Amino acid sequence: MSVSAIQIGLHPDAIDYEAPEFAAFAGLTRERLRAANDDNLALLRDAGYEADGCQIDFGETALDTIRAMLGRKRYDVVLIGAGVRLTAGNTLLFESIVNLVHTALPHARFIFNHSAAATPDDIRRHYPGPASTVLLDIPRDLEESAKKNPGNAARPEAAHGQRETR
């Protein structure tokens, strides 16, 4: 059995590319977003993962689209695109998607990409391989990331454990 992933992202036709929140994504066009969605899915499939795309618009119809896909298949991994999660105006949409997916698939791992492309390495942080039945408790690179973040060393609980509250 292969690890299954659903990639949830904005449909290229739903976006106003001139809007300030999307203008922040330099060079983003309908064609580039469409190609990126297709390329991401192809890359994941080529690596051996079962990957389905779920392109949404905004609002309740977005949730209906996701709900329908989640009703047809069990997913191990949920990828949510940057246009949903990094755009301030989409915070409520992002929150609604997370809560919907968490309710429908409480076992699933949310996995977020470091760049515009979802890669097999993003999934490997939690599942070592596409046929893996072993789910890693903590992403492999979390400890290394914590060491690189100077803010962690400045926190009192990092040096002395959790602080007591009274």
Summary of the structure (lengths in Angstrom):
residues: 166
radius of gyration: 17.7
end to end distance: 49.6
largest distance: 56.4
contacts: 436
relative contact order: 0.16
helix: 48%
strand: 13%
